[in-house]
Amino acid sequence: MIKHVFTRFGIVAAGVAAAFAGTVTQAGAAPAVHDVTPDTVAVAPAAGWDTPNDRSYYLEASCEPYAAAIRQGAAAWNGLTEGGGTPVECRNSYITDCGGGGNIVGCNWGQGQRIALYMGGVNDDALLAAHEFGHDWYGHSDYQCAGWGSPAEVMSPTICNAPLARGGKLPTM
């Protein structure tokens, strides 16, 4: 059930990939979409992982109620700071303009041109944010379920801690 609209898989991020437990590919310009399944909520890493270059983001007003979780997700990546750069918007329903169809809960267009998050679609808002921020640099890894164990785990195409959508369909991002 891994459904994703993304990618130019193939180029493994040099230098950083050696530290990963799985393979993470360099991100392409298309938006990312992933399946999610029910599971438990994880904990953010104590320190962020290195990235190929520095990036920044800012939260739009719609994200004010979720600011702490989004900042926690951003902290997973060294070199990602708040203030300018990528606009991050929060939506109250599934994202319909990301491509790929389905119940999409997160999207990153153009490696950080903009990010949209539907925080009601997962049980770990910080992991959702970390994953979408990670698409500024990386594509999907080969991990089956996302978690906080490594950058590759964060970049899994499946976040296994989301409630099932109406009709038993898995939300995607």
C-alpha atoms as an extended CHARMM CRD file, in Angstrom:
* protein
*
       173  EXT
         1         1  MET       CA              0.0000000000        0.0000000000        0.0000000000  PROA      1               0.0000000000
         2         2  ILE       CA              2.8630000000        2.3510000000       -0.2940000000  PROA      2               0.0000000000
         3         3  LYS       CA              1.5630000000        5.0750000000       -2.5080000000  PROA      3               0.0000000000
         4         4  HSD       CA              3.8200000000        7.9620000000       -3.3330000000  PROA      4               0.0000000000
         5         5  VAL       CA              3.9990000000       10.7160000000       -5.8390000000  PROA      5               0.0000000000
         6         6  PHE       CA              7.5770000000       11.7250000000       -5.6600000000  PROA      6               0.0000000000
         7         7  THR       CA             10.8040000000       11.1540000000       -6.7460000000  PROA      7               0.0000000000
         8         8  ARG       CA             13.7500000000       10.7700000000       -8.7120000000  PROA      8               0.0000000000
         9         9  PHE       CA             15.1190000000        7.9130000000       -6.6640000000  PROA      9               0.0000000000
        10        10  GLY       CA             18.6380000000        6.8570000000       -7.2720000000  PROA      10              0.0000000000
        11        11  ILE       CA             21.0900000000        9.4130000000       -5.9420000000  PROA      11              0.0000000000
        12        12  VAL       CA             21.9690000000        8.5050000000       -2.3830000000  PROA      12              0.0000000000
        13        13  ALA       CA             22.8900000000       11.5230000000       -0.2930000000  PROA      13              0.0000000000
        14        14  ALA       CA             26.6730000000       11.2650000000       -0.0490000000  PROA      14              0.0000000000
        15        15  GLY       CA             28.3080000000       11.6070000000        3.3200000000  PROA      15              0.0000000000
        16        16  VAL       CA             25.0710000000       11.5810000000        5.2810000000  PROA      16              0.0000000000
        17        17  ALA       CA             23.8140000000        8.2550000000        3.9190000000  PROA      17              0.0000000000
        18        18  ALA       CA             26.6410000000        6.3700000000        5.5550000000  PROA      18              0.0000000000
        19        19  ALA       CA             25.1950000000        7.2850000000        8.9440000000  PROA      19              0.0000000000
        20        20  PHE       CA             21.7330000000        5.9760000000        8.0670000000  PROA      20              0.0000000000
        21        21  ALA       CA             20.4440000000        2.5460000000        8.9360000000  PROA      21              0.0000000000
        22        22  GLY       CA             18.5760000000        2.4340000000        5.6060000000  PROA      22              0.0000000000
        23        23  THR       CA             18.9040000000        4.0580000000        2.2180000000  PROA      23              0.0000000000
        24        24  VAL       CA             17.6420000000        7.5940000000        1.7010000000  PROA      24              0.0000000000
        25        25  THR       CA             17.5430000000        9.0370000000       -1.7860000000  PROA      25              0.0000000000
        26        26  GLN       CA             18.1390000000       12.6000000000       -2.8450000000  PROA      26              0.0000000000
        27        27  ALA       CA             14.8580000000       14.4760000000       -3.1550000000  PROA      27              0.0000000000
        28        28  GLY       CA             13.4770000000       15.5340000000       -6.5270000000  PROA      28              0.0000000000
        29        29  ALA       CA             11.2260000000       18.4630000000       -7.3680000000  PROA      29              0.0000000000
        30        30  ALA       CA              7.8540000000       16.6580000000       -7.3000000000  PROA      30              0.0000000000
        31        31  PRO       CA              5.7000000000       16.6450000000       -4.1370000000  PROA      31              0.0000000000
        32        32  ALA       CA              5.8500000000       13.6600000000       -1.7900000000  PROA      32              0.0000000000
        33        33  VAL       CA              2.8840000000       11.4890000000       -0.8340000000  PROA      33              0.0000000000
        34        34  HSD       CA              3.0160000000        8.5470000000        1.6170000000  PROA      34              0.0000000000
        35        35  ASP       CA              0.7640000000        5.9430000000        3.2230000000  PROA      35              0.0000000000
        36        36  VAL       CA              0.2420000000        5.8070000000        6.9730000000  PROA      36              0.0000000000
        37        37  THR       CA             -1.0300000000        3.0330000000        9.2360000000  PROA      37              0.0000000000
        38        38  PRO       CA             -1.9610000000        2.8370000000       12.9580000000  PROA      38              0.0000000000
        39        39  ASP       CA              0.8370000000        2.3540000000       15.4890000000  PROA      39              0.0000000000
        40        40  THR       CA              2.3800000000        4.1060000000       18.4810000000  PROA      40              0.0000000000
        41        41  VAL       CA              3.6730000000        7.6440000000       18.9000000000  PROA      41              0.0000000000
        42        42  ALA       CA              7.4630000000        7.9880000000       18.9110000000  PROA      42              0.0000000000
        43        43  VAL       CA              9.7750000000       10.4710000000       20.6070000000  PROA      43              0.0000000000
        44        44  ALA       CA             11.8980000000       13.0630000000       18.7970000000  PROA      44              0.0000000000
        45        45  PRO       CA             15.6880000000       12.6560000000       18.8020000000  PROA      45              0.0000000000
        46        46  ALA       CA             17.6930000000       14.5760000000       21.3840000000  PROA      46              0.0000000000
        47        47  ALA       CA             19.8760000000       16.1410000000       18.6870000000  PROA      47              0.0000000000
        48        48  GLY       CA             19.2860000000       16.7790000000       15.0040000000  PROA      48              0.0000000000
        49        49  TRP       CA             20.9680000000       15.0180000000       12.1110000000  PROA      49              0.0000000000
        50        50  ASP       CA             23.3350000000       16.7270000000        9.7110000000  PROA      50              0.0000000000
        51        51  THR       CA             22.0370000000       17.9140000000        6.3460000000  PROA      51              0.0000000000
        52        52  PRO       CA             23.8300000000       18.7480000000        3.0860000000  PROA      52              0.0000000000
        53        53  ASN       CA             23.0550000000       22.4720000000        3.4610000000  PROA      53              0.0000000000
        54        54  ASP       CA             21.2480000000       24.9170000000        5.6920000000  PROA      54              0.0000000000
        55        55  ARG       CA             17.5780000000       25.7430000000        5.1440000000  PROA      55              0.0000000000
        56        56  SER       CA             14.9780000000       27.8490000000        6.9110000000  PROA      56              0.0000000000
        57        57  TYR       CA             11.2040000000       27.8800000000        7.2790000000  PROA      57              0.0000000000
        58        58  TYR       CA              8.4630000000       30.0400000000        8.7020000000  PROA      58              0.0000000000
        59        59  LEU       CA              5.0960000000       29.1080000000       10.1270000000  PROA      59              0.0000000000
        60        60  GLU       CA              1.9800000000       30.6330000000        8.6740000000  PROA      60              0.0000000000
        61        61  ALA       CA             -0.7700000000       31.7030000000       11.1010000000  PROA      61              0.0000000000
        62        62  SER       CA             -2.6850000000       28.4740000000       10.4490000000  PROA      62              0.0000000000
        63        63  CYS       CA              0.0970000000       26.5500000000       12.2240000000  PROA      63              0.0000000000
        64        64  GLU       CA              0.0160000000       28.5260000000       15.4640000000  PROA      64              0.0000000000
        65        65  PRO       CA             -1.8080000000       25.7520000000       17.4050000000  PROA      65              0.0000000000
        66        66  TYR       CA              0.8080000000       23.2300000000       16.2490000000  PROA      66              0.0000000000
        67        67  ALA       CA              3.9290000000       25.3700000000       16.4820000000  PROA      67              0.0000000000
        68        68  ALA       CA              5.5870000000       23.3420000000       19.2540000000  PROA      68              0.0000000000
        69        69  ALA       CA              5.1890000000       20.0430000000       17.4000000000  PROA      69              0.0000000000
        70        70  ILE       CA              6.4040000000       21.5410000000       14.1150000000  PROA      70              0.0000000000
        71        71  ARG       CA              9.4570000000       23.0340000000       15.8280000000  PROA      71              0.0000000000
        72        72  GLN       CA             10.1480000000       19.6580000000       17.4190000000  PROA      72              0.0000000000
        73        73  GLY       CA             10.0320000000       18.0620000000       13.9620000000  PROA      73              0.0000000000
        74        74  ALA       CA             12.2990000000       20.7610000000       12.5250000000  PROA      74              0.0000000000
        75        75  ALA       CA             14.8060000000       20.1300000000       15.3280000000  PROA      75              0.0000000000
        76        76  ALA       CA             15.4060000000       16.6620000000       13.8630000000  PROA      76              0.0000000000
        77        77  TRP       CA             17.5290000000       18.3520000000       11.1770000000  PROA      77              0.0000000000
        78        78  ASN       CA             20.6900000000       20.3530000000       11.9530000000  PROA      78              0.0000000000
        79        79  GLY       CA             20.8770000000       23.4160000000        9.7610000000  PROA      79              0.0000000000
        80        80  LEU       CA             17.0890000000       23.9070000000        9.6390000000  PROA      80              0.0000000000
        81        81  THR       CA             16.1250000000       27.1290000000       11.3620000000  PROA      81              0.0000000000
        82        82  GLU       CA             12.9700000000       29.1410000000       11.7850000000  PROA      82              0.0000000000
        83        83  GLY       CA             12.7670000000       32.5430000000       10.1430000000  PROA      83              0.0000000000
        84        84  GLY       CA             12.2800000000       33.0070000000        6.3990000000  PROA      84              0.0000000000
        85        85  GLY       CA             12.5790000000       30.3940000000        3.6930000000  PROA      85              0.0000000000
        86        86  THR       CA              9.9060000000       27.7090000000        3.2710000000  PROA      86              0.0000000000
        87        87  PRO       CA              6.3410000000       28.6720000000        4.1960000000  PROA      87              0.0000000000
        88        88  VAL       CA              4.6240000000       26.0000000000        6.2900000000  PROA      88              0.0000000000
        89        89  GLU       CA              0.8350000000       25.9660000000        6.3290000000  PROA      89              0.0000000000
        90        90  CYS       CA             -1.4900000000       23.7940000000        8.3900000000  PROA      90              0.0000000000
        91        91  ARG       CA             -4.7990000000       22.5750000000        7.0510000000  PROA      91              0.0000000000
        92        92  ASN       CA             -7.9410000000       21.2950000000        8.7410000000  PROA      92              0.0000000000
        93        93  SER       CA             -8.5190000000       18.4630000000        6.2990000000  PROA      93              0.0000000000
        94        94  TYR       CA             -6.7310000000       16.2040000000        3.8780000000  PROA      94              0.0000000000
        95        95  ILE       CA             -4.5250000000       17.8960000000        1.3010000000  PROA      95              0.0000000000
        96        96  THR       CA             -6.1180000000       17.7360000000       -2.1410000000  PROA      96              0.0000000000
        97        97  ASP       CA             -3.6000000000       19.6850000000       -4.2270000000  PROA      97              0.0000000000
        98        98  CYS       CA             -0.5350000000       17.5060000000       -3.7060000000  PROA      98              0.0000000000
        99        99  GLY       CA             -1.2470000000       14.9580000000       -6.4180000000  PROA      99              0.0000000000
       100       100  GLY       CA             -1.6570000000       11.2450000000       -6.1190000000  PROA      100             0.0000000000
       101       101  GLY       CA             -5.1650000000       11.2960000000       -4.6550000000  PROA      101             0.0000000000
       102       102  GLY       CA             -6.0910000000        9.6000000000       -1.4160000000  PROA      102             0.0000000000
       103       103  ASN       CA             -6.1420000000       10.9590000000        2.1090000000  PROA      103             0.0000000000
       104       104  ILE       CA             -2.9800000000       13.0590000000        2.0400000000  PROA      104             0.0000000000
       105       105  VAL       CA             -1.7460000000       14.4890000000        5.3610000000  PROA      105             0.0000000000
       106       106  GLY       CA              1.5340000000       16.1580000000        4.3070000000  PROA      106             0.0000000000
       107       107  CYS       CA              3.1690000000       17.5480000000        1.2090000000  PROA      107             0.0000000000
       108       108  ASN       CA              6.4630000000       19.2580000000        0.3840000000  PROA      108             0.0000000000
       109       109  TRP       CA              6.5120000000       20.9360000000       -3.0170000000  PROA      109             0.0000000000
       110       110  GLY       CA              9.8060000000       21.5490000000       -4.8200000000  PROA      110             0.0000000000
       111       111  GLN       CA             12.2270000000       20.5990000000       -2.0340000000  PROA      111             0.0000000000
       112       112  GLY       CA             11.0890000000       23.3280000000        0.3130000000  PROA      112             0.0000000000
       113       113  GLN       CA              9.1860000000       25.7650000000       -1.8790000000  PROA      113             0.0000000000
       114       114  ARG       CA              6.2320000000       25.1940000000        0.4550000000  PROA      114             0.0000000000
       115       115  ILE       CA              4.9610000000       22.6140000000        2.9140000000  PROA      115             0.0000000000
       116       116  ALA       CA              1.3940000000       21.7430000000        3.9240000000  PROA      116             0.0000000000
       117       117  LEU       CA              0.5100000000       19.6240000000        6.9590000000  PROA      117             0.0000000000
       118       118  TYR       CA             -2.7820000000       18.1170000000        8.1330000000  PROA      118             0.0000000000
       119       119  MET       CA             -1.9900000000       17.5510000000       11.7890000000  PROA      119             0.0000000000
       120       120  GLY       CA             -5.2890000000       15.7580000000       12.4630000000  PROA      120             0.0000000000
       121       121  GLY       CA             -4.1960000000       12.9250000000       10.1890000000  PROA      121             0.0000000000
       122       122  VAL       CA             -1.4520000000       11.3950000000       12.3590000000  PROA      122             0.0000000000
       123       123  ASN       CA             -0.7970000000       10.6720000000       16.0320000000  PROA      123             0.0000000000
       124       124  ASP       CA              2.7400000000       12.1080000000       15.9820000000  PROA      124             0.0000000000
       125       125  ASP       CA              2.6210000000       15.6370000000       14.5980000000  PROA      125             0.0000000000
       126       126  ALA       CA              6.3560000000       16.1690000000       15.1270000000  PROA      126             0.0000000000
       127       127  LEU       CA              7.2140000000       13.0890000000       13.0580000000  PROA      127             0.0000000000
       128       128  LEU       CA              4.9320000000       14.2970000000       10.2500000000  PROA      128             0.0000000000
       129       129  ALA       CA              6.6920000000       17.6870000000       10.2880000000  PROA      129             0.0000000000
       130       130  ALA       CA             10.1700000000       16.0980000000       10.4660000000  PROA      130             0.0000000000
       131       131  HSD       CA              9.3410000000       13.8860000000        7.5090000000  PROA      131             0.0000000000
       132       132  GLU       CA              8.0980000000       16.7430000000        5.3490000000  PROA      132             0.0000000000
       133       133  PHE       CA             11.0590000000       18.9640000000        6.2870000000  PROA      133             0.0000000000
       134       134  GLY       CA             13.3350000000       16.0390000000        5.4290000000  PROA      134             0.0000000000
       135       135  HSD       CA             12.0740000000       16.2100000000        1.8450000000  PROA      135             0.0000000000
       136       136  ASP       CA             14.0050000000       19.4790000000        1.5270000000  PROA      136             0.0000000000
       137       137  TRP       CA             17.0430000000       17.2040000000        1.0960000000  PROA      137             0.0000000000
       138       138  TYR       CA             15.9890000000       13.5860000000        0.8550000000  PROA      138             0.0000000000
       139       139  GLY       CA             13.6070000000       11.2310000000       -0.8800000000  PROA      139             0.0000000000
       140       140  HSD       CA             12.0790000000        8.1690000000        0.7070000000  PROA      140             0.0000000000
       141       141  SER       CA             14.0490000000        5.4750000000        2.4480000000  PROA      141             0.0000000000
       142       142  ASP       CA             13.4340000000        1.7450000000        2.3150000000  PROA      142             0.0000000000
       143       143  TYR       CA             12.1670000000        1.5540000000        5.9150000000  PROA      143             0.0000000000
       144       144  GLN       CA              8.6840000000        0.0980000000        6.2420000000  PROA      144             0.0000000000
       145       145  CYS       CA              7.5360000000        2.4380000000        9.0390000000  PROA      145             0.0000000000
       146       146  ALA       CA              8.6940000000        5.9080000000       10.0060000000  PROA      146             0.0000000000
       147       147  GLY       CA             10.2470000000        6.4740000000       13.4040000000  PROA      147             0.0000000000
       148       148  TRP       CA             12.8320000000        8.5650000000       15.2000000000  PROA      148             0.0000000000
       149       149  GLY       CA             15.7610000000        6.0980000000       15.1080000000  PROA      149             0.0000000000
       150       150  SER       CA             17.6420000000        7.6410000000       12.1780000000  PROA      150             0.0000000000
       151       151  PRO       CA             17.1740000000       10.0170000000        9.2430000000  PROA      151             0.0000000000
       152       152  ALA       CA             16.3420000000        7.0210000000        7.0590000000  PROA      152             0.0000000000
       153       153  GLU       CA             13.6500000000        5.9570000000        9.4960000000  PROA      153             0.0000000000
       154       154  VAL       CA             12.1380000000        9.4590000000        9.5050000000  PROA      154             0.0000000000
       155       155  MET       CA             12.0950000000        9.3660000000        5.6960000000  PROA      155             0.0000000000
       156       156  SER       CA             10.1580000000        6.1030000000        5.4440000000  PROA      156             0.0000000000
       157       157  PRO       CA              7.3330000000        6.4200000000        2.9190000000  PROA      157             0.0000000000
       158       158  THR       CA              4.9290000000        5.0120000000        5.5300000000  PROA      158             0.0000000000
       159       159  ILE       CA              4.0910000000        6.6640000000        8.8200000000  PROA      159             0.0000000000
       160       160  CYS       CA              2.6820000000        3.8630000000       10.9340000000  PROA      160             0.0000000000
       161       161  ASN       CA              0.9720000000        5.9030000000       13.6290000000  PROA      161             0.0000000000
       162       162  ALA       CA             -2.0780000000        7.5060000000       12.0490000000  PROA      162             0.0000000000
       163       163  PRO       CA             -5.7580000000        6.9140000000       12.6220000000  PROA      163             0.0000000000
       164       164  LEU       CA             -7.6340000000        5.1750000000        9.8220000000  PROA      164             0.0000000000
       165       165  ALA       CA             -9.6440000000        7.4910000000        7.6240000000  PROA      165             0.0000000000
       166       166  ARG       CA            -13.3420000000        7.0460000000        6.9580000000  PROA      166             0.0000000000
       167       167  GLY       CA            -14.0710000000        3.7990000000        5.1910000000  PROA      167             0.0000000000
       168       168  GLY       CA            -10.9360000000        2.1480000000        6.6080000000  PROA      168             0.0000000000
       169       169  LYS       CA             -8.6020000000        3.7790000000        4.0760000000  PROA      169             0.0000000000
       170       170  LEU       CA             -5.1510000000        4.7690000000        5.2220000000  PROA      170             0.0000000000
       171       171  PRO       CA             -4.3380000000        8.4830000000        5.1310000000  PROA      171             0.0000000000
       172       172  THR       CA             -1.3380000000        9.4480000000        2.9810000000  PROA      172             0.0000000000
       173       173  MET       CA              1.0530000000       12.3490000000        2.9510000000  PROA      173             0.0000000000
